[in-house]
Amino acid sequence: MQFSLKPDFERVVQRFDAFWHQAIIDRPPVSITLPGQADRRLPAKTYASQRDRWLDVAYRAEAISLALHSQTWLADALPIAWPNLGPEIFSAWCGCDYEFGADTTWSRPCIEEWDRDAGKAVIDQNHPLYLKTMEFTKLLLEYGVGHFIVG
């Protein structure tokens, strides 16, 4: 596999694989990234709500791609894009209310009593936030082809 942002990807994978098997090929994995200047910047946007900002996945995917392309990936650092809709997105997919803040998101529990509510602990693949995560992932995959990894 080749990535323009990480031409030595195969060697890096070998180092990480050795690390996870308690071995060393030539040295332990070392990840170093250096920030850079993007060739192009997206125009700033304003949103009616934090929810709207978080869910503008088209803008966010393009911004992530530009940011990854502007960095330098040294040693074993890997250019990885994450379709991040917050740390509790799985809870939302299971039906919990989901709140969007400036820097993070959080859910409101929908399971009060396991004996009664355990059936709610099932991912709804038709949930709007599940579908939005799939859309975000697809966009990142399109931007990332041949350039970076999508986590």
N, C-alpha and C positions, 0 to 999 in steps of 0.2 A: 504494500500500500504506500502511496506517495502523497505527501502534503507539501504544497509550496511553502508553507510557513514552518515546516519541520522536515527538511529533506532527509535527515538521518533518523527518521521515525522508527525504522526496523531495528536499528541498533539500540535505540532508547527502550523499545519494547523488550528486547533481550535483557537489558539491565534490570528493568522492573520485574520481569519474570524471574530472573535469578534472585533478586532481592526477596520476592515472596516465597521462594524455595530455600531461603537462608543460605544463599550462595552469592558469590561475586564473580563477574566475568573479568572486568579490568579495573573497576572501581564501583563504589556504591552509587546509586542514582543521586544526582544533584540537580535541583531545579532553580534556574535563575532567569527572571524576565526583566527586561528593561523597558520602561515606558518610551514612547516615541510620539511624534507629531503625525496626526492623521493627514493623509493627502487631501482629504475632503472632509468637511464637517457637515452634519445635518443641521438644518435650521432649527432653532429652539422652538418648542411647541408649548402651548399652555392648554390646560385641561380643566373641564368643569369640576372634576373630582379626582381623587387619588385612584379610585377604581378605573376610571377612564384612562388614566396615565398607565397603570399597570397592564391594562388589557389592550393597549395599542401595540400589539405584537409585531405588526409590520414595521413600525418605526423602531421598536426595540431590537428586532432581529437585524435590521440594517445597521443600527448603531453598534451592536455587538460585533458584527462583521468588520466594520471600520476600525473599531478599537483593537481587535485581534490583529488586523493587518498592520496596525501602526506599531505594535510591540516587537521587540527582539526576543527570540526564544533561544536561550543559551543552554548549554549542557543538556539536561534531560527534561527541561521544561516543555510541557505539551500545550499547544493552543487548543483549548477546549471551550466550547460555548455551551452554556446551560440554559434551557428554556425555563427560567425561574419565575414561577408565579407565587413564590412564598413558601415558607417552611412547613405550613400545615395544609398544603393543597390537597393531599390525600384525604384529609378530613372533609374538605369541601366536596370532593367527589363522592363522598359517602353521605352527603346531605347536611352537613353542618353549615350554619351561617358563616360567612367569610367576610372579614373586614380588611380593608386596604389602608395602610398608613403611608407616611412619606418614605420610610425606610424598610418597612417589613409588613407582614400580613399576620392575621391570627384568626382562629376559628372560635366559634361558640359551640360548646359541646351539644351534641344531639343524642348522646347516650347517657341517660341518667341512671339506669339500672340494667346491668348486663342481662339478668334473667329475662327482663321484659324487652329490652332494646337491642339485643345482640344482632338481630336481623338487619339493623341499619349499618352494620360494619361491612358493607359490600359496596364496591366501587360501581357507580352508575356511569357507564360509558356513553350515556346520552346527556349527562350533566353539562350545562353550558361551559363551566370552567374546565371540565375534562376535554371537551371539544376545542376550547381555546388553547389548552396546553398542546394538543395534537397539532393545531394550526401553527403555533409558535415553533414547535419541533420541526415541522415540515419546512417552514421558512428558513430556519437555521440550517437544515440539511441542504437546502437549495443554495444558500450562500456559501456553505462550507465545502461543497464538493471540490475535492482536490486541494483544499486549503487548510481546513481545520476539522477537528473532531467535535461531534455534538454529543454531549453527555445526557 
